[in-house]
Amino acid sequence: MRKVFSVTILLSTLMMFTGCGLFQGGIKNFNLFTIQDDRELGKQVAAEIDSNPQEYPVLDSARNPVPYKFIYDMRNKILNSGNVTNKDEFAWRVRIIKDDKTKNAFCTPGGYIYVYTGLIKYLDSEEQLAGVLAHEIGHADLRHSTRQMTKLYGVDVLLSIIAGDRALVKDLTASIISLKFSRTHETEADKASVTYLCPTDYDAAGGAKFFEKIEAEGGATQPEWLSTHPSPSNRIEYFYNQATEQGCTGKERYEARYASFVRSLP
């Protein structure tokens, strides 16, 4: 069993940071979890997801080599941009969930990425999915999940998570997947998406295209998880402004290649 912080040490740490004022304005950056804790928690959450095919019907990567090669090539292009801080620290494993009704993607702590076929089939081109994927990688790279959990949960719960309490991790899996990030975290992940894509040949504002589709349809197909996020129009403008400010020059969309990827899905 891996070594766990003692309650005494952890409480002492909390008191120290409270005294420094991190809980009065700096809490958004405070994280009780270490990089190793992010890796361990992500691994446990991924195991729970993979063991529940009824709720999370993950496509077998060995039986579906074509779509997985496509999405891993996309992942590699993002990771090799040189801008992902924890590129070599996290797993960055990708899995596709066969659920055409769900337009979503998420990334656990430690870099376990899940993309729903509903989102893949909703988008029109490669740079759009790259923008969403880079956004989710940004959440994990910036450690938003464990920063948010540090804020939401008590010390005892955090210690149990870090210690690998399987029952608790199982209960928390759904919460982690549907974790509502703050507007600040969403903005940070949007900026990260542009930053990661900027050195590539993709249109770095690809993440804006998802929101443009939502707005063009009058919001009728807006996923529930977007209800607490910054408004799509604001995010669209932010993506394009960031791409301009960062001097991004990529324009590729790869629509035909993306259509082939969609057709390769079972």
N, C-alpha and C positions, 0 to 999 in steps of 0.2 A: 504494500500500500504506500502511495506517495506521501511524502511529508506534508503536513498541513500546519498552517499558522496556528498558534495557540490563541485562545480567547483573550488571554491577558495581553499578549503582544498586539493583537488586532485592536483591542479596546484602547491600548496606549497610543497606537497609531491614530485612531479616530480622534482621541483627545488632543493629540498634537496638532492635527490638521484643523480641528475646530478652533483651537487657540490661535492658529495662524489666519483664521478667517476664511478658510476655503469653503465652509458651509454657508458663508454669507457672500455669495457672488462668484466664488470659484468652484462651487460644487459641480458645475457642468463639465469641468475637466478632471474631477476627482474620480479615481477608479481603484477600488479595493482589489480588483483582480490583477494578476500579473499576466504577461504575455503567455506564460506556460499555462496559467489557469484558463485563459481564452481558448488555447489549443485543446485542453482536456475537456472543457465544457462543450465545445463544438463537436468533439469526437463522440461524447456521450449523447448529445442531442441528435447527431446524425445516425447513431446506432438505433435510437428510438424511432426515428422516421423510417429507416430502412427495414425495421422489424414490424412495421404496421402498413402492409401493402393495401389494405382495404381503404384506409384513409389517405395514404400517400402512395398511389400506384406508380412507383418509380420504374422507368424503362430500364431493362437490363442492358448495361453498356456492352457486354460481350455479344449479345444478340442484335444489337443495333449500332454497329461500328460506324456507319456512314454519318448519321446525325451527331453522334458523339465526337467524331473527328472534326466535324465542322465547328461545333461549339467549343471544343478544346483549342482548336486553332485560334478562334476568336479570343478565348481566355488568355492564351499565350501572347497574343499581340498586345493585349492590355497590360499584362504583367511585365512584358519586356520593354514597355515604354520608358522605364527608368524612374518612374514617379510613384510606384507603389511602395510605401515605406516598409511594410511587413511581407514583401514578396517572398523572402526566403524563410520567414518565420511560420507562416500559416499553410494549411493544406491546399487550399484553392481547388478542392475537388468539386466537379460539376455533375449534377444529376438532373435528368428531365423527368418531370411528373406528368403522366398522361391524364390530363383533365382539361378537356377543351372548353369547359365553362368558366374556368378561372383565369383571369388576366393578371397574373402575378408572378413575382420572382422574389426570393429572399436569400439571405446569406447569414448563416449562424456565426457566432463568435468563432474565431479560428479558421474561417474561410471555407466552410462547406456550403456550396452554392446550389440552389434548387430553382429551376425554371419550369413553369407550367406550359403545356402545349397550347393552352388557351391564349396565352400571351404571344407565344411564337407565331401562331396562326393569325393573330390580330394585327401584328405588325407587317409592314410592307417591304422592308429592305434591311440589309445587314447592319448598316450603321445605326439603325433604330434599336435593334437588339443589343448592339455593342454599347450604346449609351445607357440602356437599362442595366446591363450586366456590370458596366463600370460603376454605375451608381451603387449597386449592391455590394460590389467589392469595396467601394469607398466606406460604406457603413462598417464593414468588418475591419478594414485597414485602420480606420479612425477609432475603432473599438467602441462604437456607439451602444451596442447591446449591453455590454458589461458596465459601461458608464451609466446607462439608464437603470440597470439593475442595482448598481451601487446606491443610486438615489432612491429607488422604490422599496427595496427590501431591507430588513433588519440584519444585524450582525449574525444572529443564529442561523438564519436562512442562508446567508452567504457562505458561512462556514460549512453548512451541510452540502451546498452545491459544490464547493471547492473540494470537499472530502469525497465526492462521488456518490452521494445518496441517490440510488437509482430510482426509488419511488418518487422522490422530490423532483429529480430531473425529468421523469416521465410526466409529472403534473405540469412542469414548467415548459415542456417542449411546445405545446400549443401557444402558451403565452409569449415565448420567444419568437415564434413564427409570426404572430400577429402583433408583436410589440409596436406600440405607437411611438415613433420617435418625435422629439420636439421639432418645432419649426427650424430651430438653429441647426439641429442634426441633419434635417432634410436639405437645408441650404448647403451645409458643408459637403454632403454626399453629392449634390448636384455639381458643385464646384469641382470635387474630386473627379467626377465623371468626365468633365471637360479636360481637366489636367492630365488624366490618364490617356485620353484619346488624342490629345493635341499633337504628340510626336508621331502619330500613325497617319496612314493615308485616309482614314475615315473622316467624315464630317464630324468634328469634335462636338458639335451641338446636337448629335444624334438623339440624345435623351429628350430633347424638346419635342421630337416628332410624335412621341406617344401622346403627349398632352395636346398637341395640335389635332390629332385624330379625335381625342375625347371632346375637345371644344367644337370641332367641326360637326360632331353628332349631337351637339346641344347638351352634352353631359349625360345623355340618356343611358350610355353604357359605362358610366363612371363606376369603377370598382368601389366597394364599401370602404376599403382601406384608405382611399384618397380623401374621404370626407373630413378628416382631421388635418390634412396636409395643407401647405400654402396653396393658394388658388392656382389652377393650371396656367392662366394667363400670365401671372407673375413669374412662374417658373420658366415658361417659354422665353420670356424676355431675358431672364437671368442667364439661361443657357447661352443664348446668342451673344449677350454682352460679355460673358466670360470668354467665349471663343474669340471675340474681337480683342479683348484686353490681353489675352494670353498669346495673341498673334498666331493663332492656329490657321493652317493653310490647307489641310486635307479636305477633299471634296467627294471622295468615293462613297457610293451607296451600295453597289453590288446587288442590284435588284434581281437579276437573273440567277445569280448564284444562290441568293436567299430563297428564291422560289424553288430551286432544286432541293435545298435543305428541308423546306416545309414538306415537299412531296416525299422525302425519304422517311418521314415519321410514320410509324404504324397507325 
